[in-house]
């Protein structure tokens, strides 16, 4: 869970740098999906980015 929160924060603060981790699927499935879930629930991530992340769930 801690790793998922870390990547949620990274997506909120440095989206362009962090999104490649999700595009390349470098995280295990649970962490990948949980980080996306947390980012989509966050007020700090833009609506446009949330829509992109929605399509990246495994």
N, C-alpha and C positions, 0 to 999 in steps of 0.2 A: 504494500500500500504506500509505503514511503517513497518508493521509486516512482509510482504513478503520480503522486502529488508533486514530486520534483519535476517531472516532465510536463505536468499541467502548468506549473509556474513558468517553466521555460517557454511553453507555447504562448503564454500570456505576455511575457516580456521580450522574447526573441523568436517570434514565430518563424521568420524566414530561415533562420539557422536550424531550428529544432525540427521543422516539418520533414526534413530529409530522413530523420530517424524513423519516422512513421512510414514514409514512402518505401524505404528499404526494408522495413519490418525487422529491425534489429532487436526488438524486445520480444519477450515471450508473449504468447497470446493473451493471457490474463492481464498482464501489466499494460500491454498495448491498448486493449479495450478499456481498461479502467482509467487510464490516463485520458483517453478520448472522452469517456463519460464525464470525468471531472472537468475537463476543459469546456465541454458543452454546457455544463451547469454553471460555469464561472461567469461573472459579470465583466471580468477583465479581458475576455476573448471576444473579438468582434463577431457579429452575426454572419458575416461572409466567411470567416474562418471556421465557424461552427458548422456551416453547411459543407465545407470541404472535408472536415473531419468526420462528419456523419457518413460519408461515402468510403471512409478508410477503415471502418471496423472490420475485423476478421470474423 
